């Protein structure tokens, strides 16, 4: 089964897909008509590991288990705030919506921070969605603007950024007269 383009682009940016295969394959089935996926991070909520998905309309926690599943969503217009905190290896996203507080933990600390920032951007109407700024998954690193490279820091991308910055500082300087 081939993933829809927006889902594939968000999945390509996930630092780890371990244990998320079932949810990734079935994510499209829980999306609303015309809903576009922006960012996905794996995490734990209510004792189950699943996906926290930011779309153009809502923030969704989706867990598809063998015996049971969990699908909790927060329409963006109902979210009052989102917080992110990190520990040594993992982080936690706290969503405040309609007077409720929900904690999703065991998220990648870097990607979780980005997801929280993207939610805040959506709530405040600032910045484009990630889907608007990322190059397609098949694009080369040279096709991405530097701001996106820094936003979506993976070891490979950071290596490329460091290489570009390093070449600037090691470029020969013209002789002084």
Secondary structure, DSSP 4 states (H G I P E B T S, - for coil): -PPPHHHHHHHHH-S--TT-HHHHHHGGGGSPTT--EEEEEEEEETTEEEEEEEESSEEEEEEE-SS-EEEEEEEGGGEEEEEEEE-SSEEEEEEEETTEEEEEEEEEHHHHHHHHHHHHHHHHT-S--HHHHSPPTTS-GGGS-HHHHHHT--HHHHHHHHHHHHHHHTSPPPPP-
